[in-house]
């Protein structure tokens, strides 16, 4: 069994490298950067370090002012006579300096972005996308109904992630993998511009964990019901 798991893991690793390695080699030959993409550094600089140095209101979901700053700073970097690799290293250094200097603002903005990403409903976006004003009842419904759904999903996912369930045959390793997927997909989106749509990639994982949590609650309900208790007594008597 252990050899089979190692073989499957090795197969996944080789398949992954076969997909990403050619593009990394291409980036190295053309830009001197042995990476799949520099978008992580760019986002960290503009939307975390830069947003901490030039904070905008966290209630501005459109982030138009922040986008204007990004456009201006991007043009300034593009005008400098630097190679792509030199620009990458310079941006990384500048990002670290900005985050260190403005870490309280960065921490606050990250917390707000994390909350938006995890629990945002998109109600404001929907309201702003229609051509006519919405009634108060509709606006409240757009905010409350999705929020109840999102909170229920997170609650069930939490139960499924941290509650052992022998009947589901879900091993601890699988739960750890699913929890890791949630963390790795949610945390990078926790920035100034964090919004509910950034939660989309993690919803399938949350649905799996939520199904596990729902199964756990259903089994507990069956055990606590009179019929379930009677069946448990009969099974114990037979044994």
Wavefront OBJ file of the C-alpha trace (Angstrom):
o trace
v 0.000 0.000 0.000
v 2.822 2.383 0.901
v 4.621 1.682 -2.389
v 1.401 2.294 -4.314
v 0.932 5.671 -2.616
v 4.503 6.658 -3.428
v 4.036 5.622 -7.038
v 0.841 7.695 -7.321
v 2.549 10.690 -5.730
v 5.527 10.378 -8.062
v 3.209 10.096 -11.069
v 1.406 13.279 -10.026
v 4.708 15.129 -9.556
v 6.026 14.057 -12.973
v 2.735 14.985 -14.650
v 2.758 18.396 -12.965
v 6.348 19.110 -13.976
v 5.591 18.033 -17.535
v 2.893 20.710 -17.675
v 4.695 23.642 -16.046
v 8.379 23.036 -16.779
v 8.242 23.998 -20.489
v 6.732 27.390 -19.662
v 9.269 27.971 -16.879
v 12.084 27.170 -19.304
v 10.548 29.566 -21.825
v 10.385 32.349 -19.200
v 14.007 31.739 -18.246
v 15.267 31.917 -21.826
v 13.239 35.014 -22.737
v 13.221 36.958 -19.457
v 15.856 35.372 -17.233
v 13.213 34.274 -14.699
v 12.898 30.571 -13.932
v 9.322 30.877 -12.745
v 5.847 29.989 -13.911
v 4.617 33.562 -13.468
v 5.648 36.763 -11.707
v 2.044 37.673 -10.896
v 2.547 36.774 -7.221
v 5.306 39.348 -6.804
v 3.355 41.950 -8.770
v 0.174 41.499 -6.732
v 2.102 41.538 -3.462
v 3.810 44.785 -4.457
v 0.835 46.705 -5.824
v -2.073 45.417 -3.748
v -0.381 44.683 -0.415
v 2.786 46.743 -0.016
v 1.660 49.606 -2.260
v -1.834 49.652 -0.788
v -0.324 49.797 2.686
v 1.859 52.763 1.757
v -1.023 54.575 0.000
v -4.159 53.342 1.793
v -7.621 53.863 0.372
v -10.987 53.354 1.969
v -11.731 49.658 2.436
v -15.405 50.368 1.746
v -14.615 51.236 -1.872
v -15.268 47.868 -3.490
v -14.587 49.183 -6.995
v -11.007 50.115 -5.943
v -10.883 52.655 -8.771
v -8.546 54.959 -6.846
v -6.203 52.076 -6.061
v -6.248 50.979 -9.697
v -5.266 54.504 -10.733
v -2.273 54.305 -8.392
v -1.360 50.899 -9.805
v -1.427 52.247 -13.356
v 0.747 55.212 -12.429
v 3.330 53.175 -10.493
v 3.425 50.524 -13.220
v 4.313 53.159 -15.807
v 7.090 54.438 -13.541
v 8.610 50.959 -13.264
v 8.259 50.346 -17.004
v 10.194 53.526 -17.761
v 13.252 52.356 -15.808
v 16.062 50.722 -17.847
v 15.940 47.356 -16.078
v 15.917 43.823 -17.379
v 12.960 41.634 -16.298
v 15.107 39.775 -13.766
v 16.503 43.024 -12.337
v 13.001 44.483 -12.122
v 11.776 41.344 -10.351
v 14.478 41.576 -7.692
v 13.946 45.327 -7.271
v 10.197 44.883 -6.863
v 10.701 42.097 -4.306
v 13.061 44.296 -2.275
v 10.723 47.291 -2.451
v 7.739 45.138 -1.466
v 9.503 43.868 1.649
v 10.404 47.432 2.640
v 6.837 48.691 2.182
v 5.291 45.822 4.140
v 7.816 46.263 6.970
v 7.246 50.014 7.172
v 3.447 49.876 6.978
v 2.673 46.503 8.556
v -0.241 47.745 10.761
v -2.083 49.052 7.704
v -1.214 45.926 5.729
v -2.504 43.706 8.563
v -5.777 45.650 8.783
v -6.352 45.625 5.033
v -5.525 41.927 4.871
v -8.047 41.164 7.621
v -10.733 43.117 5.755
v -9.870 41.364 2.498
v -9.911 37.993 4.238
v -13.398 38.677 5.609
v -14.667 39.802 2.217
v -13.232 36.770 0.483
v -14.591 34.275 3.008
v -17.985 35.775 3.809
v -18.744 38.373 1.137
v -22.115 38.115 -0.600
v -21.597 40.310 -3.651
v -24.793 42.196 -2.804
v -23.277 45.617 -3.486
v -21.926 44.501 -6.852
v -25.317 43.143 -7.860
v -27.092 46.302 -6.716
v -24.686 48.503 -8.677
v -25.009 46.410 -11.837
v -28.742 47.000 -12.367
v -30.027 50.067 -14.184
v -32.772 50.954 -11.694
v -32.650 51.393 -7.901
v -33.564 48.325 -5.892
v -36.101 48.411 -3.102
v -34.941 48.075 0.471
v -36.493 44.615 0.744
v -34.569 43.392 -2.279
v -31.305 44.871 -1.019
v -31.744 43.237 2.382
v -32.591 39.916 0.739
v -29.499 40.143 -1.469
v -27.368 40.605 1.637
v -28.987 38.162 4.076
v -29.857 35.136 1.926
v -26.334 34.633 0.462
v -24.767 35.331 3.866
v -26.839 32.569 5.486
v -25.766 30.193 2.716
v -22.098 31.129 3.037
v -22.079 30.845 6.839
v -23.816 27.449 6.647
v -21.253 26.217 4.142
v -18.329 27.322 6.317
v -19.946 25.812 9.423
v -20.494 22.421 7.790
v -17.013 22.545 6.259
v -15.522 23.223 9.692
v -17.374 20.254 11.161
v -16.236 18.047 8.303
v -12.636 19.234 8.565
v -12.087 18.839 12.296
v -14.507 16.089 13.331
v -13.494 12.463 12.902
v -16.040 10.424 10.981
v -15.223 6.726 10.811
v -18.246 5.834 8.696
v -17.191 8.074 5.827
v -13.803 6.327 5.486
v -12.135 9.731 5.025
v -8.590 9.499 6.325
v -6.797 12.211 8.222
v -4.442 12.700 5.285
v -7.366 13.550 3.001
v -8.762 16.025 5.507
v -5.353 17.658 5.877
v -5.078 17.922 2.092
v -8.517 19.535 1.813
v -7.804 21.972 4.647
v -4.494 22.851 2.998
v -6.305 23.573 -0.262
v -8.677 25.954 1.542
v -5.802 27.804 3.211
v -3.719 28.082 0.045
v -6.672 29.314 -2.020
v -8.082 31.809 0.483
v -5.002 33.469 1.984
v -3.513 34.795 -1.296
v -6.843 36.548 -1.969
v -6.777 38.313 1.415
v -5.656 41.718 0.210
v -7.127 45.188 -0.046
v -9.208 44.156 -3.053
v -10.452 40.895 -1.552
v -13.991 40.206 -2.758
v -16.502 37.365 -2.709
v -15.682 36.310 -6.281
v -12.168 35.364 -5.142
v -13.807 32.612 -3.073
v -14.917 30.756 -6.213
v -11.855 28.435 -6.509
v -12.284 27.193 -2.937
v -16.043 26.523 -3.098
v -15.671 22.935 -4.473
v -13.338 22.047 -1.588
v -15.705 23.654 0.913
v -18.566 21.668 -0.623
v -16.679 18.392 -0.065
v -15.873 19.291 3.532
v -19.430 20.524 4.003
v -20.823 17.197 2.783
v -18.588 15.428 5.291
v -19.862 17.723 8.045
v -23.468 17.203 6.992
v -22.985 13.446 7.091
v -21.530 13.717 10.591
v -24.554 15.693 11.820
v -26.955 13.263 10.156
v -25.303 10.289 11.852
v -25.496 12.015 15.229
v -29.180 12.761 14.644
v -29.867 9.114 13.825
v -28.069 7.935 16.953
v -30.013 10.372 19.138
v -33.400 9.482 17.637
v -35.509 6.772 19.374
v -35.279 4.471 16.366
v -31.527 4.905 16.134
v -31.092 4.237 19.859
v -33.223 1.101 19.603
v -31.203 -0.194 16.663
v -27.979 0.464 18.565
v -29.290 -1.515 21.548
v -30.329 -4.421 19.312
v -26.933 -4.433 17.612
v -25.157 -4.426 20.984
v -27.360 -7.281 22.208
v -26.524 -9.403 19.173
v -22.800 -8.906 19.749
l 1 2 3 4 5 6 7 8 9 10 11 12 13 14 15 16 17 18 19 20 21 22 23 24 25 26 27 28 29 30 31 32 33 34 35 36 37 38 39 40 41 42 43 44 45 46 47 48 49 50 51 52 53 54 55 56 57 58 59 60 61 62 63 64 65 66 67 68 69 70 71 72 73 74 75 76 77 78 79 80 81 82 83 84 85 86 87 88 89 90 91 92 93 94 95 96 97 98 99 100 101 102 103 104 105 106 107 108 109 110 111 112 113 114 115 116 117 118 119 120 121 122 123 124 125 126 127 128 129 130 131 132 133 134 135 136 137 138 139 140 141 142 143 144 145 146 147 148 149 150 151 152 153 154 155 156 157 158 159 160 161 162 163 164 165 166 167 168 169 170 171 172 173 174 175 176 177 178 179 180 181 182 183 184 185 186 187 188 189 190 191 192 193 194 195 196 197 198 199 200 201 202 203 204 205 206 207 208 209 210 211 212 213 214 215 216 217 218 219 220 221 222 223 224 225 226 227 228 229 230 231 232 233 234 235 236 237 238 239
